Amino acid sequence: MRRRLDVRRLTQYGVVVVVAVTLNFLLPRLMPGNPLVLIAGVDVGLLSPDERAEIVARVGLDVPLWKQYLRYWGDIFTGDFGYSFRSSRPIVDMIWDRLPWTLLITGLSLIVSAVAGVILGAISAWRRGTKTDLGMLSGMISIESLPSFWLGMLLISIFAVQWGLLPSSHAVTPASGLAGWAHMWDIVSHAILPVVTLSILATPGVYMTMRYSMLETLGEDYIRTARAKGAGERRVLFGHVARNTIAPVVTVLALRIGFAFGGTVIVETVFTYPGLGRLVFEAVSGRDYPVMQAAFLVFTAAVLVANLAADLLYPLIDPRTRTS
Amino acid sequence: MTTMRRFASSKALTLVLMLGLMAAACGGEDTSSEEVSAAQAQAATAQSEAAAAQSEAESAQAEAEAAASALAQAQADLEAAQAAASAAMEGDEASQSALADAQAALEEAEQRAAATAEASEEAVAAAESALAEAEQMLDEAMMEQEAAAGPVTVRAAITGDEATLNPYTYISGFPGWNLLMLQYDSLMQLDAAGIPQPWLADTVSVNADLTEYSFTMVEGVTWHDGQPLTAHDVDFSVDYYINNVEASRFARDLRGVEDLVVTGDYSATFVLGSPKAGFELAALADIPIIPRHVWEGVEVPSEHDFGATNIGTGPYKLVEYVEGQSYRFEANPDYFRGAPAVEELVVIVFADDAGAQAAIRTGEVDVIFERIPPEQIPLLDAQDPLDIALGPEFTTQMINYDASKRPFDDVAVRQAINLAMDRQDIVDTVFLGAATVGSPGWIHPEHRSYNPSMIPVYDPAAANALLDAAGYVDGDGDGVREFDGQPMSFEIITNAPDSLRLRIAELTVEMLAAIGIETSVAAVETGTWEQAVWPEFNVNNGRNYDIAMWGWSAPVQADPLRLPQLVASIPMGGFLNLTGYASAEMDALSAALPVESTEAGRIAILLRMQEIIAEELPFVLLLYPDGAYVYDSSVYSDWEFIAGQGIVSKLSLLPPSARP
């Protein structure tokens, strides 16, 4: 029984991977626009047919689509995605350069937003219907509707331009030659605003899930039973409510880890933060197909791994899902 | 009267106090505390003397008023001097002696004022001039201090990565090519007026039929690695660009070159297959000369690893590149025109304009190597110490229409559209004045080939009359004229990310409505827009639009000999003819232009071509956005604005004596 279930789940993942990879390949090519202008610049109209053919061949666009598709699968298995159209650099190097920065700010913001969301959501639900609850709820709804670029620019104009407390852009001071603790502080000070922006934007999702999940739990019969048998508020909260509430929150967090990568595109662009999100932005604006393919693949992998983790964690957290 | 006296004498006090402050300000880190306290003592003495002068001044009643105004002036002068002095970081003898001189002059003036009431006006004037002298001395002292203040580092913002910045990897025509050329030199170099001048070549001559361009080279120029530059490197560069499998801008510059005959270590002659005017601007001032000893054997230059730095002859060496983030250039102290004024240039990559503008406000960068949008000009200019460098640029904003199909194939329709456009209104409302009204003949009024008889006319009544006369009338009374039984109703396609262009499109809709042509704006993504206007960037693929907002980058206009590319019919070399316009006379002129041997003859052809463009309107040129660059004047302010090109060039970073 268990084995059959695992096989089915693996097949599902396999199908998702194939579909995602195919979309990663097709989407860039379905976008209107032409990478030629990127390579040849304003003089693109002056190219002779031979020069056009040479450029198209150099970037591998001269072969039929299905061959390009097979080549992409080959790239995935060999881990070599070739060179960027734009910068002529090996794409794997570009991804490895950018990945740590994205992991840094998404990781920190996930922790901050998870802690904040869970605590505030719990308080809100515990005091359901009070002014505190309604105030928090409407505050969170407002925050959720903030455009991320706007929030980022607001923070820049306050903390960087007006008060001069924090740098407005980049992950380190460019060409500063800093080392040791000064370098560490440089990284931290540059990460603060992007992390705060991402955390503010991610908190309402966690908060909402926590609040609703907890409200649902509070209405369950076994909570009433626990209270009826004389359990203290503290024991009800931690022994009964919290344990039953946490499962959906973990799922939401796991999914967020996957989607957090995609969420960095705009924030990293506002802060000129050298992560994967900005790489994608640059690649899309420049129709840099191979970079788009490779970066989308990383995003896809993040979502799938996070899903898988949620699938595996769920039975551990919530024994009710172990059977059936 | 008493008030006035008090005012006058308090001014004298303020003056003396400020001299004291100056002394303190001049005493920077390197000044010993004795010097500072000596200056303070001097100030204190001067202060007590001024107090004495005050009681004396009280006796000189009639003259006090005149003294008050004169001293107010002197105070303003001194304030400037004080600001200058406080900008100077280190105290030195010059500023100390300037201070002493100023004090002496002031004392002298005061004594004279006290000695005789009649002479006091003269004395005030003398004091004033003495103060002016002191201010001048302080200025000089400050400049000396600035020169001795250590290396100047300029941090510049750009808004896109430019890869490793060698001739095969740099990305954009601007500012990528400009940054490339900080490391390399070409045989000629544009001067501030945008005209090519000898550079690595010290003489350039051309034969009568424009087929041989000979040059001799400056001797003693070395590459960054110390090897000498010779004509053999030029020979190698030309061969390399022409014969390498990878296409490049420089191979296109060199089209038509049959051979480069090296006639000595420092002289050579380009031999062209057919006459070519303007080879100086199109090729000699564009092509970076690369070192044979480094590039020999490099087969795929875009993917070749050249190691730590690019070897050129230019004023800067690229010493550090972090992909997507920054470049660090170090000055080449042995540069053949003289060591650069800016010792270190850090170029920082931002994701967009907004990021770069925030960074110059916070002081993270000192200059932005991109044009700033019109609405930002007054905002940034208002912030101290930011300044704006303004000048003409040869980029364009224009209306394209498909002139190969109905109704735009009728010159009357094109002329009516031209007459309906209120260019001044667009310049004022969209660009807030930071643009130049477009010449209907295409060429910018500040360009040396401009035809001054090209005057844009805004006359919707005449436009309506023209359309009426040509039979485009509103038969069904819906306010929209008809052609061939269909309403004159079209879509104006534009690229959404360009908000200025979008606003021009919206104004165009209103202006065309006034002459009975109905339009709507379709704002689409840039790739979609390009694909409609210029499918596959090949004019032979036709056009998929009715009306489009369009614009060309500066190089298309900067070199007037490229005009045939825009207006010759497509089979006759109109590579950039996006409207499908064709005219026999224009084709004949286009063919004659590149083989015309004299500058005067070429200008005559260009003037005629502008007349035809203004008459037949292959497109409607609306305006030229002005170039506006923001920089921090407290860090570096010696930016050179090359007409049509802006401030991003080696000229800006070299001392004025080394510029052409």
Interface residues (C-beta under 8 A of the other chain):
Chain A: M31 P32 G33 N34 L36 V37 L38 A40 G41 V42 D43 V44 G45 L46 L47 E51 R52 E54 I55 R58 Y83 R86 S87 S88 R89 M94 D97 R98 M153 I156 S157 A160 V161 G164 P167 S168 S169 H170 A171 V172 P174 A175 E268 T269 V270 F271 T272 P274 R278 L279 F281 E282 R287
Chain B: R155 G160 D161 A163 T164 Y168 T169 I171 S172 G173 V245 E246 A247 R249 A251 R252 S302 E303 E320 V322 E323 G324 Q325 S326 Y327 R328 V346 I348 V349 F350 A351 D352 A354 G355 A358 A359 R361 T362 G363 E364 E525 T526 G527 T528 E530 Q531 W534 E536 F537 N538 V539 W552 S553 P555 V556 Q565 F575 L576
